[in-house]
Amino acid sequence: MTDRLFRRLERLQKLDDALRRAQRSKSDPREIARLHILKSALKLRLMQLTARRAPAFG
């Protein structure tokens, strides 16, 4: 696992925790939407990073 992948996975975990806390405490809906957008963007970057690293079988 590369350092970049590890840092992004850590950040995704922190965003997940922040999103859960915001939803539990019924925070501002805009804050929840912002966290959702950040999480989606980070997941996309993770998928792109892992897709480039995946070996081709066949």
PLY file of the C-alpha trace (Angstrom):
ply
format ascii 1.0
element vertex 58
property float x
property float y
property float z
element edge 57
property int vertex1
property int vertex2
end_header
0.00 0.00 0.00
1.42 3.35 -0.98
1.61 6.30 1.37
-0.80 8.26 -0.81
-3.40 5.48 -0.69
-2.98 5.12 3.07
-3.43 8.86 3.67
-6.55 8.95 1.51
-8.02 5.96 3.32
-7.35 7.70 6.64
-9.01 10.85 5.38
-12.01 8.85 4.16
-12.36 7.31 7.60
-12.24 10.74 9.25
-14.86 12.07 6.83
-17.08 9.06 7.59
-16.80 9.78 11.31
-17.53 13.48 10.82
-20.53 12.68 8.64
-21.93 10.25 11.21
-21.49 12.82 13.99
-23.18 15.52 11.90
-26.12 13.27 11.05
-26.51 12.12 14.65
-26.52 15.65 16.04
-28.87 16.91 13.32
-26.37 19.54 12.18
-26.88 22.08 9.45
-28.10 20.28 6.29
-25.57 22.23 4.24
-22.74 20.86 6.37
-24.03 17.32 5.89
-24.28 17.88 2.13
-20.74 19.30 2.08
-19.41 16.25 3.89
-21.25 13.96 1.45
-19.68 15.78 -1.50
-16.19 15.59 0.02
-16.64 11.89 0.74
-17.84 11.18 -2.81
-14.95 13.10 -4.35
-12.43 11.29 -2.15
-13.95 7.89 -2.99
-13.66 8.73 -6.70
-9.99 9.65 -6.27
-9.39 6.41 -4.37
-11.02 4.37 -7.14
-8.89 6.11 -9.75
-5.74 5.53 -7.75
-6.47 1.85 -7.18
-7.54 1.32 -10.82
-4.14 2.51 -12.01
-2.37 0.22 -9.54
-4.42 -2.92 -10.23
-2.53 -5.52 -12.24
-4.08 -6.69 -15.47
-5.05 -10.36 -15.49
-5.82 -12.36 -18.57
0 1
1 2
2 3
3 4
4 5
5 6
6 7
7 8
8 9
9 10
10 11
11 12
12 13
13 14
14 15
15 16
16 17
17 18
18 19
19 20
20 21
21 22
22 23
23 24
24 25
25 26
26 27
27 28
28 29
29 30
30 31
31 32
32 33
33 34
34 35
35 36
36 37
37 38
38 39
39 40
40 41
41 42
42 43
43 44
44 45
45 46
46 47
47 48
48 49
49 50
50 51
51 52
52 53
53 54
54 55
55 56
56 57
